[in-house]
Amino acid sequence: MKKFWLAIIVFLGGFLGFNAKAVKPAPDQRNLAIYQIMVASFQHGEGGAEGYKALWGPDGHTKNGNLRGIINSLDYIKSLNVNAIWLTPIFDSSEASGGEKLQATGYFTNDYFKIDPHFGTDAEFQELVDEAHKRGLYVFLDGVFGHHGGVTKPSPKGNSLDVTVTGCDREDGGKGNVSYPGSLEYIKEVATYWIEKYGVDGWRLDQAYQPMQGGHNYWIEIRDAVEKCCEKRRNAGEEWGILGYMVGEDWGDASVVNNGVYRDGGLISAFDFQGKELISGKMQMLDSEGLENGWKDVITIYSNPMSRGYLNDDVMPNLFLSNHDGYRVADHISADNFYEKLMLRFAILAGYSGPVTLYYGDEFGDLSKNTEGGQKDNIARTSGHIKANNSDEQGLKDYVSRVFAMRKDNPAMWRGESTFYSPKISGAKVLVVRKTDVISDNEVLIVFSDKDISLKLSENSLPINVKALIPEIVKIR
């Protein structure tokens, strides 16, 4: 009888002109755990491209990273239980004005439709995307859509950039040489080309305030083009290149981002520099002013975006600890209980409801290094490594893998609503975060404490043993 009614439904679906086959919905972007790679400074893979010889970054550190090095590292990256990688720009910048150190960053391209030969070939990039997808890893590219390093050719479809030097709507945003609306069709083509041809899954958007010009937020049209491209791929049954995640870089606080890239529904995700300062910077109060203030910052981070000052609860601030443009998180940590304090911050990151980003090397507690000329914006571009140098580094890496495994396996970690309570335990400052996801009926507890404790949830329950500064995450259901 069931087969009979199923046949009727299929027949009526065809007769009435709709497809009875369910279209795969867009994946939930809140579950993203992204591993950021600075391509030139990460890994050099033998047999791949030669790489660059110079890069704005610390002296004596890797400058010749290539795509082969990333391909060779995918198993390691997967072992962290992240589910995406973000590559700094890989478009051809080998002829860009500004010299090799600038070319190696990729942020001033001369051809948006070509892989930089210093990094690899088209075939190697396709191999990287395919191998990442085999491991369940999304691939995000770095889109620099407000400035370039000397683009001279039209796009494959014949679109051209308007290279007029133009200021953006943000007062401190400076001027770029990609002018809108004249560049819009070209940039829309770039944004969809890499999805259609290679199956990439989305974009990190450099200096995302630059395409906001003349009172209009051009991310509206660019995001629409990306989402339609991904929807078409989903409807065609594609497994990858269907996500269309777009995250903007804007160093401002919530009010700045609200009036910037979030304005008029342009982007719905931007990096959470405000939150980053709470847990990477301001949370030094854990060392100097007492843990009670630090736990208040945890409560702030785990509260809904709107309650933190963001536009509404539909936006998805992307929380992170550090990136390639500033100090590493470890630079802010005092020497006593160094690795435990880093574990604390990674646990906060893993339990955040929304997308998060890890910067390569932070999982080992890497420190920034001095750079030529003392430039603070590239001190974190140290040599990438995928093996621990000692037992402390291995212990931190293992903890990161463990808490992100909890995030991967429990939707409450990345989508759940948070409630908070502070059990009274003599001599200890304790915070329990209860995260509940109503969709999956999943619930976890994240327990923070400044001392070793044993916590019982009820008289008959087994105790939860928590070491000082190392949060314990427990699945309840």
N, C-alpha and C positions, 0 to 999 in steps of 0.2 A: 504493500500500500504506500509506504514512504517513497519508493522508487517511482510509483505512478504520479504522486503529487510533485515530486521533483521534476519529472518530465514535463508536467503541465506548466510549472513555473518557468522552466527554460524555454518552452514553446511560446508562452505569452510574452516573455522578455524579448524574444526575437520578433514576434509579431508587432509588439508595441514600439519597437525601435530602440530598446535599451539593452545593454549587455548584462545578462544575469550573472556573469562572472564577477565576483567582488574585486574591486580595484584595491591594490595594496596601499594602505594609507601611508602618509609621510611618517618616518620614524620620529620619535620624540627627541628633540634636540637637547632637552635638559639633561640627558644621561651622558653627554659627552665628557670624556676625560682625555684631553689632548696633550700630546708630548711635542713640545716645540724644539725644532732643530735649526740652528744656524748652520746652513749648508757648508760654507767655506771653512768653518772652524770645528766641525763635528768629527768626521772620520774620512780618511783617505783609503779607498779600496783599491788594492792592486789589480791591474788589468783594466781599470776604468780611466776616465779622463785625467789629465795631468793636474788639474786644479789650478788655482791662482798661486802666486808666490808671495803676495802681500795682501794684507787686509787690515782695516782699522780695528785693532785689537791688541791684546797684551803681547809684548815681545817674547819670542821664543815659544809661542804656542801655534797650534795648527792653523795653517792658512790654505792648505791644498785639499780641503774636503771635496768630495764628489758624490755623485749618485750611487756609485758602486759601494761606497762606504756605508751609505744608508741602507741599501739592499742587504748588505752583510750583517747589519745590526737589527734587522726586523724581529728576529726571534728574541733578542734581548729586550727590545722595546715591548714586545708582547708580554714578556715575563713580568712587567710592572703592572699588568692588568689594566692598562689604558686601552682606549678603543679608537684612537685617532692620532695622526701625526700632522703637524703643521710645518711646512718647509718655508724658510725665508726665500725671497724671490729667486727663481731659477731661470727667468727669461734672459735672453742674450743681452748682456751689458758689456761685452768685450770691446765695443767701439764707443762706449759712452764717454763723454767729456768728464774730466775730473781725476783721471789717473787710476792705476790698478787697485789701490787700496779702496777706492770708492766703487769701482767696477765689481770687486769681489763681494760686496755686500748685496748686490742685485737690486738695490733700491733706486737705481737710475738706469733703466733699461733703454736699449736702442731698438729692440724688436720684441713686441709682446707675443708674437706667434712662433717663437723659436726658442729651443732650449739653449742655454749658454754652453758653448762647446768646452769651456773649462770645467763644467760640471758633468757633462755626459752627452749622450745622443738621444734622439727621439725614442729609439728602441729601448734604451736603458730606462728612460722615464716610464714607458709603458710597462716594462718589467717590474719596476718599483711599484707602480700602482697595482698591478695584478698580484704581486707577491704580498703587498700589504692587505689587499682585499681577501686573499686566501687565509690570512691570519685574523680576519675580522676587524681590520683597522681601516677607518676612513682616511682619506688623504685630502688635506686642505692646502691650497696654494696661497701665496701672499700677493695680494693685488694692490699695486701702487697706481691709483687712478686719478691722482691729482698732480703728479709731476713725472717727468721722464728725462732720459739722458741723451736724447737726440734721435727720436723716431723720425724717419724720413719717408718710409714707404706706406702706401695705403694697406688696408687689411685685405685678407683673402677675398672678401666680398666687395672690395672697392671703397670702403669707408675710410675717412681720414681724420686725424686729430686736428683740432683747432689749438695751435700751440701759442696762442696769445697769452702773455703773462697776465694773470688775473688774481685778484685778491678774493678770499672766501668770506663768508658771512661772519666768521668768528674773528673778533678783534685781534687776538694774538696768534691767528692762524697763518700769518705770512702770505706769500704769494706763490702760486704754482704756475706751471706752463701747460696745463691741460684745462682748456676753457670750455665751459658749458653754456648753452646747450649744443654748441657746435661739435663737441666731442662725444655726445651721448651715444649715437649709433655705433661708433667705433668701440667705445668701452663696453656697451651691451654685447657686442660681438666677441670681445675678449672674454667677458665673464661667462659666456655660454660655450665658446669654442673648446675650452679645456674640459668641460663636462661632456660635451658631445663626442669629442675625439678620443679622450683618454678615460673617461668615466670618473673624473675627480669629483669630490663630494661637497666642495664649498670653498669659501674664501675667508682669509684674514685680511682686513682692509687697512692699509697703512695711512696714517694721517687722515682719518676718515672724514674730518671736517672740511677738507679741501674741495670735494665736489658739491659743497653747499654754497651756491653762488647766486647773486641777484635776488635773494629772498626766496629761493626755491631749493628744496632738498632733492637732489637728483638721485639719491639712493632709492627713492620711490620707484622710478622707472627701471633702474638697474636690478633691484631686488625682484621686481615683477618679472623681468626677463629671465632671471635665474630660476625662479619658482615655477614658471611655466615650462621651462626646459626640463626641470626635474619631474614635474607632473607628467609630462609627455613620456618620459622614460619609465616612470612607474606604471603608467597605463599600458606601455608596451611590454611590461613584464621584466624590465631590467632590475637587477639586484643592487647595483651600485650606480653612483652618479644620480641618485634620487633624493638626496638629503637637502642639498642647497643651503647649508648653513653659511651665514654671513655674520662675522663679528668685527666690529669697528674698533680701531685704536683711537681713543680720545682720552687725554690725560686729565680731563676735568672731573669735578665731583658730580654728584647726581644732578644738581641744578643745571650744570653746564651741558651734560649729556642729554638731559631732557629737552633743552632748548637747541640742541645740536642734532646729532645723528638720529635720535629717537623722534625728532620733531616731525609731525604730520605722518607718522608711520613709516618713516624712511627705513631705518634698521630696527630690529627688535632685540639685538644682542650687541653689547659693547663691553670691552674689558672693564672690570670693576676696580679701577685704581683707588677708589675710596675704600673699598673693602681690603684691598691689598695693603694699604697703609695701616689698617687696624691690626692685621695679623703678622705682617712682615716688619713694619716700622713701629707704630705706636705700641704694639704689644710688648715692647721692651719693658713696659710697666710690670710684666711678669718678673723681671729682674729687679727693678728699682722701686716700684711703688706698691707692690703687693698683688697677690693673685686675684683678689676680689675684683679689682678693676679689669684685669685680663679676662675674667669670666664674663663681665659685662660686655666686652667686645665680642665674645663668642655668641652671646645672646643676640647682639646686634646683627652679626653676620648671618645667623640662622633665622632671622625674622624676614617677613615677606618684603619684596622689593619696594612696594609703595610705602610701607612703614619706615623704610630706610631713606625715604626722600625721592625714590625713583618715580617715574611718570605714572605707572600703574603696575599691577601684578602680572601683566602679560609680557612685559619685557624680561629679558634673560641676561642680567649682568653676568659676565664670565669672570669668575674669581681665579686669582693666580697669586703666586708668592714672589716671583721675579721673572725678568725676561732679558732679552739681549741688549736693552737700551739703558740699563742702570745697574745698581748694585745687586748682587745675589742676596737671597734671603739669609744665607749663613753669615754674611758680613754684619748683620744686625744682632747676632747672637753672642752673648758673653761666653767665656771659656768654660765656666763651671756648668756641668750638665748640658754641654753643647749638643750632643746628639739627641738627648731626651727632649730638649726644647725644639729641635727640628721635627722630631716625631710628633710632638704636640701640634705643630702647624700643619703637617701633612694630614693628620687626623681631621682637623678642622676642614681642610680642603676636601677630603674624601666624603665628608658628611654634608656638604653644601648642596642645597636644592637648586640645581641649575648647572650649566656647563662650567667646567674648570680646565685650567691649563697648567702643566708642569714644564719647567724649563730644564733642558738637558743638563745633567751634572748636579742639580740640586738634590737628587735622590741619593747622592754620595756625600752631601755636605760641602761641595766645592765652594771655594772662596774666589772672589774677584782678584785680579792681578793688576799691577801697575801697567799703564800703557804709555807709549811714546807721546810726549806732550801732556800726559796726565788727563786725557779726555775721559770724563766720567761716563759718557754715553756708550762706551764700548769696552769697559773693564771686565764685563762678564762673558766676553767671547773667548773663553779659555778652551783648551783642547778637550774635545769630547772623549770620554772613555766608557767602556761597557763592562769593565771588571773592577771590582773593589780593590783598593790598594792596601786595606788592612781590615781587621775584624770589626772595627767600629763602623767603617763605611758599609761593610756587608750587612751589619745589623740594621743600619738605617734603611738600606735598600730593601731588605727583607720585610721590614715593617711597612714601608711604602707599598710593597706588593700585597701585603696582607690587608691593609685597610682599603686598598683599591679593589681587591677581590671582593670585600664586603660590599663596596659600592656597586660593583658589577652584578652581584647576585641578589641585591636587595633594592628594589625600586624606592623604598622609603628613604634611602640614603640620598638619592638625587632628585626625588619628586615629592617627598613627604612633607607634611606640615609638622612644625616643631612645637613642643611644649617643654617647660623647664621647671625643675625643682632642685632645691639644695638640701640634701639630707644633713642632719646634724651629727657630725662625727667628731669627737673630741680631738683637737689639735690639727684638724685638716680642713681645708677649704675645698668643698666638693660641689660640682655641678653635674646634674644628670639631664641630658637632652633626650627626650622621647620623640622619635620621628615615626609618623604613621602615614601610610599610603592607602587611601580608601579604595583605589582602583584594584590593587592586588591583595588587599587585606594583609599587607606586610608591615611589620613593626620592628624597630631596632632601638636600642639604647646606646648612647655614647656617654661614657662616664669620664669626667675630668676630675683630677685631684692633685693637690700639691704635695701630698704625702702618700706613702704606701698604705692602702686601705683594703678592707674586706667588707663588701657591701651586700646585704641581703635584701631582696625586694619584698619578701614576705617571710613570715616565721618559718614556713616549710620549704622555702626555696634554697637552692644551692647558692653559696656566696659568689659574688663577682670580685675577683682579686685584681686590683689596679695598682700599678707601680707609679710612683711619683712622676708627674709630668708626662706620662705615657698613657694617653686615653685608651680605654678598653671599649670595644664595640661588640655588642651582644645582640643576636637575633632573638626576638621574643616570639614572633609568629610570622 
